[in-house]
């Protein structure tokens, strides 16, 4: 048997079993990073969001203005 024949017989096994570990691990890490980024953004702007909620509850701003301002705060 020469080297070329051995390589072609391995087929998909040459890729290795690492993909069965690496792909799910990357998916889990990606989801965790996404969740962490959202929580970081929300906690970073929490004081501003609390003020907006309070103003909305008091009736100082209407729903449309409240939603617009929340989007503005979270966009930063």
C-alpha positions in Angstrom: 0.0 0.0 0.0 1.4 3.4 -0.9 0.6 6.6 1.0 -2.0 8.0 -1.5 -4.1 4.8 -1.2 -4.0 5.0 2.7 -5.1 8.7 2.7 -8.0 8.1 0.4 -9.2 5.1 2.4 -9.5 7.3 5.6 -12.1 9.6 4.0 -14.1 11.5 6.5 -12.1 10.1 9.4 -9.2 12.4 8.5 -11.3 15.3 9.7 -11.2 13.9 13.2 -13.6 13.6 16.1 -12.7 17.0 17.4 -15.5 18.5 15.4 -18.1 16.7 17.5 -16.6 18.6 20.5 -15.6 21.9 18.9 -18.9 22.8 17.2 -21.2 22.3 20.2 -18.7 24.1 22.4 -18.5 27.1 20.0 -22.3 27.2 19.9 -22.6 27.2 23.7 -19.9 29.9 24.0 -21.6 32.0 21.4 -24.9 31.8 23.1 -23.3 32.6 26.5 -21.5 35.6 24.9 -24.7 36.9 23.4 -26.6 36.6 26.6 -23.8 38.3 28.5 -23.6 41.1 26.1 -27.4 41.8 26.4 -27.2 41.7 30.2 -24.2 44.0 30.2 -26.0 46.5 27.9 -29.2 46.5 30.0 -27.4 46.8 33.4 -25.1 49.5 32.0 -28.2 51.6 31.1 -30.4 50.6 34.1 -30.4 54.0 35.8 -31.7 55.7 32.7 -34.3 53.0 32.1 -35.5 53.3 35.7 -35.9 57.0 35.2 -37.9 56.5 32.0 -40.1 53.9 33.7 -40.8 56.3 36.5 -41.6 59.2 34.1 -44.0 56.9 32.1 -45.7 55.7 35.3 -46.2 59.3 36.5 -47.7 60.1 33.1 -45.1 62.6 32.2 -44.5 60.9 28.8 -46.8 58.8 26.7 -46.1 55.3 25.5 -44.8 56.3 22.1 -42.3 58.7 23.6 -41.3 56.1 26.2 -40.6 53.4 23.6 -38.6 55.9 21.5 -36.5 57.0 24.4 -35.9 53.3 25.5 -34.6 52.5 22.1 -32.4 55.6 22.1 -30.9 54.6 25.5 -30.2 51.0 24.4 -28.8 52.0 21.1 -25.8 53.8 22.8 
